[in-house]
């Protein structure tokens, strides 16, 4: 029973004197890239991602031919949950045409790709 309470409520082990230590548990994160919303997108979309530990993170958008059209993130990032927006524009600031696009997150040995649809 004590183990269940400890897992649910963070109670100290038996004989630990009761009470709480005042130390908050350290948050743990994983590598993750979520599906953008909304999808399909018209004027913009949100991309959520999670970083497990401090690392260089890049998130780039590619067209269906595999050509990079935009760099959304390319920098060292601390562990945590994040989101960014893409306004549907390429690196020159022009709106991309309707079609299928992919966004790719790379960090350390983690790599993930998601598909999105742009409609006008």
Short mmCIF file of the C-alpha atoms (twelve columns), coordinates in Angstrom:
data_MODEL
# 
_entry.id   MODEL 
# 
loop_
_atom_site.group_PDB 
_atom_site.id 
_atom_site.type_symbol 
_atom_site.label_atom_id 
_atom_site.label_alt_id 
_atom_site.label_comp_id 
_atom_site.label_asym_id 
_atom_site.label_seq_id 
_atom_site.Cartn_x 
_atom_site.Cartn_y 
_atom_site.Cartn_z 
_atom_site.pdbx_PDB_model_num 
ATOM 1   C CA . UNK A 1   0.000  0.000  0.000   1 
ATOM 2   C CA . UNK A 2   2.816  2.389  0.914   1 
ATOM 3   C CA . UNK A 3   4.426  1.809  -2.519  1 
ATOM 4   C CA . UNK A 4   1.180  2.742  -4.280  1 
ATOM 5   C CA . UNK A 5   0.832  5.920  -2.200  1 
ATOM 6   C CA . UNK A 6   4.466  6.759  -2.840  1 
ATOM 7   C CA . UNK A 7   3.989  6.356  -6.608  1 
ATOM 8   C CA . UNK A 8   0.761  8.360  -6.662  1 
ATOM 9   C CA . UNK A 9   1.528  11.125 -4.209  1 
ATOM 10  C CA . UNK A 10  5.298  11.140 -3.781  1 
ATOM 11  C CA . UNK A 11  5.134  10.133 -0.112  1 
ATOM 12  C CA . UNK A 12  8.470  9.300  1.499   1 
ATOM 13  C CA . UNK A 13  9.286  5.653  2.219   1 
ATOM 14  C CA . UNK A 14  8.168  4.222  5.567   1 
ATOM 15  C CA . UNK A 15  10.293 5.518  8.422   1 
ATOM 16  C CA . UNK A 16  11.180 8.633  6.447   1 
ATOM 17  C CA . UNK A 17  9.716  10.933 9.078   1 
ATOM 18  C CA . UNK A 18  6.679  11.957 6.994   1 
ATOM 19  C CA . UNK A 19  6.141  15.328 5.386   1 
ATOM 20  C CA . UNK A 20  7.688  16.482 2.149   1 
ATOM 21  C CA . UNK A 21  11.253 17.347 1.370   1 
ATOM 22  C CA . UNK A 22  10.443 20.624 -0.380  1 
ATOM 23  C CA . UNK A 23  12.404 19.462 -3.418  1 
ATOM 24  C CA . UNK A 24  10.378 19.337 -6.602  1 
ATOM 25  C CA . UNK A 25  10.998 16.326 -8.819  1 
ATOM 26  C CA . UNK A 26  13.043 17.124 -11.896 1 
ATOM 27  C CA . UNK A 27  10.933 17.166 -15.057 1 
ATOM 28  C CA . UNK A 28  11.825 14.551 -17.609 1 
ATOM 29  C CA . UNK A 29  11.311 15.056 -21.308 1 
ATOM 30  C CA . UNK A 30  11.646 12.875 -24.362 1 
ATOM 31  C CA . UNK A 31  12.434 13.488 -28.010 1 
ATOM 32  C CA . UNK A 32  9.166  14.134 -29.826 1 
ATOM 33  C CA . UNK A 33  7.724  15.901 -32.848 1 
ATOM 34  C CA . UNK A 34  3.946  16.331 -33.020 1 
ATOM 35  C CA . UNK A 35  1.614  16.715 -35.977 1 
ATOM 36  C CA . UNK A 36  1.073  20.352 -36.913 1 
ATOM 37  C CA . UNK A 37  -2.266 22.032 -36.272 1 
ATOM 38  C CA . UNK A 38  -4.215 23.027 -38.211 1 
ATOM 39  C CA . UNK A 39  -3.507 20.587 -40.999 1 
ATOM 40  C CA . UNK A 40  -4.232 21.379 -43.766 1 
ATOM 41  C CA . UNK A 41  -3.015 24.894 -43.221 1 
ATOM 42  C CA . UNK A 42  -4.047 28.034 -45.008 1 
ATOM 43  C CA . UNK A 43  -2.159 30.975 -43.542 1 
ATOM 44  C CA . UNK A 44  -0.224 29.379 -40.692 1 
ATOM 45  C CA . UNK A 45  0.257  26.365 -38.469 1 
ATOM 46  C CA . UNK A 46  1.681  25.421 -35.083 1 
ATOM 47  C CA . UNK A 47  4.307  22.714 -34.608 1 
ATOM 48  C CA . UNK A 48  4.936  21.295 -31.139 1 
ATOM 49  C CA . UNK A 49  8.080  19.420 -30.184 1 
ATOM 50  C CA . UNK A 50  9.900  18.145 -27.138 1 
ATOM 51  C CA . UNK A 51  13.616 18.123 -26.376 1 
ATOM 52  C CA . UNK A 52  14.963 15.442 -24.003 1 
ATOM 53  C CA . UNK A 53  18.276 17.126 -23.157 1 
ATOM 54  C CA . UNK A 54  20.249 20.182 -24.181 1 
ATOM 55  C CA . UNK A 55  21.214 19.786 -27.829 1 
ATOM 56  C CA . UNK A 56  21.403 21.494 -31.181 1 
ATOM 57  C CA . UNK A 57  17.902 21.233 -32.695 1 
ATOM 58  C CA . UNK A 58  16.903 21.904 -36.277 1 
ATOM 59  C CA . UNK A 59  13.407 21.923 -37.718 1 
ATOM 60  C CA . UNK A 60  13.139 22.471 -41.462 1 
ATOM 61  C CA . UNK A 61  10.319 22.439 -44.008 1 
ATOM 62  C CA . UNK A 62  10.705 20.602 -47.333 1 
ATOM 63  C CA . UNK A 63  8.531  20.459 -50.437 1 
ATOM 64  C CA . UNK A 64  7.398  17.198 -52.052 1 
ATOM 65  C CA . UNK A 65  10.544 17.158 -54.212 1 
ATOM 66  C CA . UNK A 66  12.762 17.201 -51.117 1 
ATOM 67  C CA . UNK A 67  13.914 20.807 -51.520 1 
ATOM 68  C CA . UNK A 68  14.256 22.783 -48.293 1 
ATOM 69  C CA . UNK A 69  11.878 25.737 -48.312 1 
ATOM 70  C CA . UNK A 70  12.231 27.127 -44.769 1 
ATOM 71  C CA . UNK A 71  14.326 26.789 -41.610 1 
ATOM 72  C CA . UNK A 72  12.089 27.123 -38.551 1 
ATOM 73  C CA . UNK A 73  14.704 26.384 -35.883 1 
ATOM 74  C CA . UNK A 74  18.439 25.827 -35.935 1 
ATOM 75  C CA . UNK A 75  19.977 26.399 -32.517 1 
ATOM 76  C CA . UNK A 76  20.941 24.888 -29.204 1 
ATOM 77  C CA . UNK A 77  17.842 24.203 -27.119 1 
ATOM 78  C CA . UNK A 78  17.387 23.292 -23.465 1 
ATOM 79  C CA . UNK A 79  15.203 20.346 -22.413 1 
ATOM 80  C CA . UNK A 80  11.477 21.094 -22.476 1 
ATOM 81  C CA . UNK A 81  8.288  21.323 -24.489 1 
ATOM 82  C CA . UNK A 82  8.117  23.949 -27.216 1 
ATOM 83  C CA . UNK A 83  5.978  25.147 -30.083 1 
ATOM 84  C CA . UNK A 84  6.659  27.310 -33.100 1 
ATOM 85  C CA . UNK A 85  4.578  28.628 -35.944 1 
ATOM 86  C CA . UNK A 86  5.109  28.541 -39.679 1 
ATOM 87  C CA . UNK A 87  3.348  31.174 -41.747 1 
ATOM 88  C CA . UNK A 88  3.527  29.193 -44.994 1 
ATOM 89  C CA . UNK A 89  6.344  31.289 -46.450 1 
ATOM 90  C CA . UNK A 90  9.656  30.195 -47.931 1 
ATOM 91  C CA . UNK A 91  13.102 31.614 -47.104 1 
ATOM 92  C CA . UNK A 92  12.512 34.487 -49.561 1 
ATOM 93  C CA . UNK A 93  9.321  35.498 -47.749 1 
ATOM 94  C CA . UNK A 94  6.997  34.323 -50.525 1 
ATOM 95  C CA . UNK A 95  3.948  32.164 -49.840 1 
ATOM 96  C CA . UNK A 96  4.505  28.564 -50.859 1 
ATOM 97  C CA . UNK A 97  2.125  26.994 -53.343 1 
ATOM 98  C CA . UNK A 98  -0.584 24.529 -52.370 1 
ATOM 99  C CA . UNK A 99  0.643  20.976 -51.963 1 
ATOM 100 C CA . UNK A 100 2.242  18.420 -49.686 1 
ATOM 101 C CA . UNK A 101 5.126  19.531 -47.472 1 
ATOM 102 C CA . UNK A 102 7.223  17.792 -44.850 1 
ATOM 103 C CA . UNK A 103 8.873  19.102 -41.725 1 
ATOM 104 C CA . UNK A 104 11.838 17.379 -40.159 1 
ATOM 105 C CA . UNK A 105 13.297 17.650 -36.665 1 
ATOM 106 C CA . UNK A 106 16.894 16.581 -36.054 1 
ATOM 107 C CA . UNK A 107 18.705 16.577 -32.703 1 
ATOM 108 C CA . UNK A 108 21.579 14.315 -31.685 1 
ATOM 109 C CA . UNK A 109 20.537 10.839 -32.850 1 
ATOM 110 C CA . UNK A 110 16.832 11.779 -32.979 1 
ATOM 111 C CA . UNK A 111 15.177 12.402 -36.322 1 
ATOM 112 C CA . UNK A 112 11.464 12.607 -37.162 1 
ATOM 113 C CA . UNK A 113 9.448  13.704 -40.182 1 
ATOM 114 C CA . UNK A 114 5.792  14.723 -40.400 1 
ATOM 115 C CA . UNK A 115 3.654  15.513 -43.433 1 
ATOM 116 C CA . UNK A 116 1.432  18.574 -43.818 1 
ATOM 117 C CA . UNK A 117 -0.818 19.940 -46.503 1 
ATOM 118 C CA . UNK A 118 -0.874 23.576 -47.629 1 
ATOM 119 C CA . UNK A 119 -4.093 24.804 -49.257 1 
ATOM 120 C CA . UNK A 120 -4.914 28.251 -50.586 1 
# 
